[in-house]
Amino acid sequence: MNESEFPRDGRPVDMYLDLLRVRMDSEDYQLLLKVVAPALRALEEQRPESLDFALDPEDTQQLPQEIRDEAALVIATAVTGRLDNQLVEIDVDGTGPVRVVTDAGTAPDPTRLAEIAGCIRQRHQDTEELRGIAAASDMSTDF
């Protein structure tokens, strides 16, 4: 479906949720809504300055991977307004496999995925360095 087929008053995330409601088991769909509701409310209140969202591990740890994947795609649809987002797993040296949502053009591009892995690797290194500084300064390392 392309943007010209959207109803004028419809939001892509609402359309995506409607599709999931039809496709998913009712209990799974309710779990999905419970996970994405806080992010969707936050996005309605204020658009993100950064497109870097992560699901809360405490809220999603016990959920099946399929529901976590769909939750990531719902949030990506709300942020980007696009229905062609794809979830891909990339291997990042130092952290292992990481699941990320990207657009349909980037998902099959190994060069672009390697760039994304490099950014994730650098961010992980920066975070570890900051944790070390915080620990040496007797500050909290929980960030």
KADAVEN-V887556 format. One line per field, one symbol per residue. ss: DSSP state (@ for helix, = for strand, . for the rest). burial: # if it has 24 or more other C-alpha atoms within 12 Angstrom, else .. A space follows every 50 residues. Layout:
ss = ???
burial = ???
//
This chain:
ss = ..@@@......@@@@@@@@@@@@..@@@@@@@@@@@@@@@@@@@@..... ......@@@@....@@@@@@@@@@@@@@@@.....=======...===== ==.@@@@..@@@@@@@@@@@@@@@@@@@@@@@@@@@.......
burial = ...........##.###..#........#.###.###.##..#....... ..###....#..#...######################.#.#.....### ##....#.....#..##..#.......................
//
